[in-house]
Amino acid sequence: MEPSGDSGPQGIEPEDLGLEAVFRRLIGATGPISVAHYMAEANAHYYGRADPFGAAGDFITAPEISQMFGEMIGLWLADQWQRAGKPALSHYVEFGPGRGTLASDALRAGERFGFRPQVHLIEGSSRLRQVQHALVPQATWHDGLDSVPREGPLLIVANEFLDALPVRQIVRAEQGWRERVVVHNGERFLPVAGARPMDTAVPSALADGPVGTILESCPAASGMAYEIAVRLKAQGGVALFIDYGYSTPQTGSTLQAVRAHQKVDPFADPGLADLTALVDFAQLKQIALAGDVDCLGPVGQGAWLMALGIGARAAALAKSDPAQAQALMTALDRLVSPEQMGTLFKVMAYRGPGWPQGEGFGEANV
């Protein structure tokens, strides 16, 4: 999730102190926990306690920056649906729908072209489900993709979702490669090299990397992407992954925490900040190959949105409401500028058999 320049009020509720104590007891009783375990539990606690979005929360996502973002996604999906023959039964599926802003904007834009799918939101937080219901009351909520209907094509959106899934880290220690774990030194939590050997998990090209080298992987993201690919191959449809990440393999820890729109120590105050890590789009491409679906991209978010016509949409909105022209141009710049979200954030699509080439990805499949 991207921090904004705004600041927001933050308070610590009594129940928020519980996770730190739970981790300390767990580590004291059974030993260090993996970074992946720490991140998974911290984010589950974090998203269950409050609405973290917007200026009064901890971060602002693209749908909250401007309605134009969700509209472009809705138009892209509607175009896919139309060119696939306008199937009578289709399903809009969104992972981690936040406040429901993206779904609301996308469905409104798509409806202008006859795109009226069944709506399925995959959300684990009961608090956020209540918030989403206000904007998308027609939705059906799910804990995972397995309960989404298996008849009719799926049009799937995962915007800034994969980055919050727990990453596994392994680090090159003096003795070899080890899983990176979290300990408590009596004052704070710290990541260190654990005792478990991980040499067999390291690609041969990196096996002799210098001490301190960190490799990340995200089994949860890979599993989710593969499940999506399998469903698209069986049912047809498309999936959009929009997130911040990298297109070629890299080393180093990308784990970060955001609280009150500022980056903070990810190992301080577990459960009170949003923990994320960069998404490995190269791995998502390999998952598409394994799932036997086409993969488009990744391309930069800015280039993709501009190819879809967000510049023209901003101009039209500014003309109809001149008082908002400056705010619209500021929002547009934030979404597409290489210095803002335009390059770091990337867009990738999976498409099922026979589904059309998606706009914004060029002519050739990747």
Secondary structure, DSSP 8 states (H G I E B T S, - for coil): ----S--------GGGGHHHHHHHHHHHHH--EEHHHHHHHHHHHHHHHS--BSTTSSB--HHHH-HHHHHHHHHHHHHHHHHTT--SS-EEEEES-TTSHHHHHHHHHHHTTT---EEEEE---HHHHHHHHHH-TT-EEESSGGGS-SSS-EEEEEES-GGGS--EEEEEETTEEEEEEEEE-SSSEEEEEEEEE-GGGS-GGGTT--TT-EEEE-HHHHHHHHHHHHHHHHH-EEEEEEEEEESS---S---EEEETTEEE-TTSSTTSSEEE--EEHHHHHHHHHHHT-EEEEEEEHHHHHHHHTHHHHHHHHHHH-GGGHHHHHHHHHHHH-TTTTTTTEEEEEEE-TT----TTS-SS--
